[in-house]
Amino acid sequence: MMNENDLITIYISFDNNPGGKRRPVLVLKDEMNKILSYRITSKYKNKSEKIKRQYYKIADWQEAGCNKPSYIDIGSLANINKEYLGKIKRIGRLSIRDIQGLNQFIKQYNMT
């Protein structure tokens, strides 16, 4: 069982191409048959300003288990069916600072 604010890696299929790869996600809620999550990315620089506004920069990214500076994409809320997940690997957890920062970021984002 995963906990809220855990970072895990799961296999995610590509939208427009066959195949996929393991990607990190932030667990928001672990329910019986599904996981509610946000996707995590290290790609930021070449994104549009609109997309950048929905990316929360993880301050303590190493503590969270990321290999490089990473962002939580709050525009990519996903309900993932556990039946299709395959192997789940826990890589870390958000720090208290990032939990509080993300909550504040979401509040500010929702006000715009």
N, C-alpha and C positions, 0 to 999 in steps of 0.2 A: 504494500500500500504506500502511496506517495502522500506527502503532506503539502499543504498550501505553502507557496513560496519556494518549493524545491525546483531546481533546474534538472531536467532529464533530457536524454537524447532518445528520439524515436525515428523510425523510418517514415519519411514523408514522400509521397509520390509527386512527381512533377505534374503541373497542370496541363501543359501542352505537348509534352514529350513522353515517350515511354520511359519507365525507370523512375528513379528517385535516389535519395541519399539520407543518411542519418543527420538530423537537425536538432538543435537544442530548442526546448520550449520551457516556459515558466508555468508551473502547475498553479492554477487558481483554485480549482476544486476537483477532488477525486471522488467521483460518484461510483455507484455499483457497476455500471456498464460503460461509462464514458469519463473522459477527462476534459475539463474546461481549461483552456490554456491560451497564452500569448506566444507568438513566435519570437525567437531571438535571432538577431543578425549582427554581423560585424561590418556589413556594407552600409556606409553612411554618406561618404563624400560626394558621390555622383547622383544622389537621390534628389528629387525635386523638393522645393521648400515645403510644399504641402505634405509630402511624405515625411520629411525631417521633423515637422511639428508633432507627429504622432510617435516619435522615437524617444524613449527615455534612456539616457546614457547610464549604464550600470557603473556606479562609482567604484564599488569593490568587486570588480569583474573577476579577479583572480580567486578571491574567496568564494565567489559564486560558482567557480569551476570552469570558467571560460578560458580559452587559450589566448585570447587577444581582446582588446577593448570591444565591448559589445553593447547592443541596444535592444530594449524590449519594445516591440511593435504593438502599441495598444490599439492599432487599427486592424489587427488580425486576430480577433477573438475567435477561437476554434473549439468546437465540440468534437472530440476525437473518440470514436468508438473503440473501446478496448479490444474488441474482437479482432480488429484489423491492425493492432499495434505491433505485434511481434515482440521482440526483446526490448525491454525498457531498461535504461541504465541511468541511475541517479548520478549526476556529476557535481552537485553542490547545492547551495541554498543562498537566497538573498540575505544580505546583512540587514540588521535593524535599520541602519542608515538608508539603505536602498528600499526597504519596505516602506518606510515613512516617506522617502522621496518619491517613490512611484505613486503612492496614494495621493500625495499633493499634486503631482504632475497630472494624474487622471482628473482630479477635481478642476484644475486650471484648464485642461483640454476641453472638458465638458462645458465650461463656461463660455468658450469662444464659438 
